[in-house]
Amino acid sequence: MQQPVRCLNPNEKNTMTEIPEAAETAALTPAPAEAAPRIPIKIEEACAALAMALICCITFANVLVRYFTDVSFAFTEEFSIFLMVLLTLFGAAAAFARNSHIRMSFVVDHLPRKLARALEYVVLLLSALMFAIMAYYGTFLFWDDWQYDTTSPGIGIPQWIYTIWLPLLSVVIFLRIVGRLIRFARSRA
């Protein structure tokens, strides 16, 4: 708790200042800022925006055609799901790069700074491991679709056109997490 004390300043009489205790000084000092990512996040944001725009256009066109002709485009659901997955993965890459991924920070916000930093390292390492595993197994999924000429159930195009994006974007997210980990380690004061 901060205690007000009288400061005997020759220029000002009876001024009150607060002197923080030593333990509170460390807690009140803001954490050092991280550097911005070297590769701009605008790339992921533009790709996510393009995917969202395509979803909107495809869905709107399908609604119009169904309203006026009572017939539906066959490909819209399949493409919309694919674009939603792309949107999610591009959004995750951007979120990890700017340190705005979903987290429950109530406990971490109340921890001492050293413990909170250690926990952030653990979170980043586990996230990187998860996306490395997704890239690894996603490669097998892509390879199976390629090798066995699997076609999509809705419109019959090669399934690998959809599945190749899982390992590719998992690697992008992995690299964004590694970049964030490096920036986080360098921001240590």
NORWO-V501256 format. One line per field, one symbol per residue. psi: psi as a letter, one per 40 degrees, with the letter a starting at -180 (. if undefined). A space follows every 50 residues. Layout:
psi=???
//
This chain:
psi=hhhhihhghddhifihihhiiddddddehiiiiiiiidhieddddddddd ddddddddddddddddddefiihdeddddddddddddddddddddddeff ihiheddddeiidddddddddddddddddddddddddddddddddddefh iiddefihddddedddddddddddddddddddddddeh.
//
